[in-house]
Amino acid sequence: MPPPIDPDQGWDLATVRRPERYLGNLVLRPALWRRFDEVVEFPLPTVREIRMLLGRGLKHVKSEPLPIDEMGTQLRGLPHAAVEATAWTAIRIAVRDNRNAVSVEDLTAAVAATKRRRW
């Protein structure tokens, strides 16, 4: 069990979404890595996980039958946050258009918007 956290000592937190993009061939010195107690990696979700996340994001919203499997496949290679953003975007499109249900067109537009964005 880790020791209790002393609020006067503060925290060091470093994050990198895509180290290969930001760091390139830069190799961080071992002295830098020793400053951190834990390295936590979150791999990209599988297509199965993407479908599950997308379904959960739209579960409590009225909708016509949505092609979750097809849309989930289109989001392959994107992070968890992109999947959540897709669900929220589909909901916002329906609300913006003064509708109380998400349509296939809303979800399709949300997936397209998500894929255009840099993640």
Protein Blocks (a to p, Z undefined) as FASTA:
>chain_A
ZZdddfknopaddddfblmlmnmmaccdfklmmmpmbdcddddddfklmmmmmmmmmmmp
ccddddfklmmmmmgoiafklmmmmmmmmmmmmmmnopabdcfklmmmmmmmmmmpcZZ
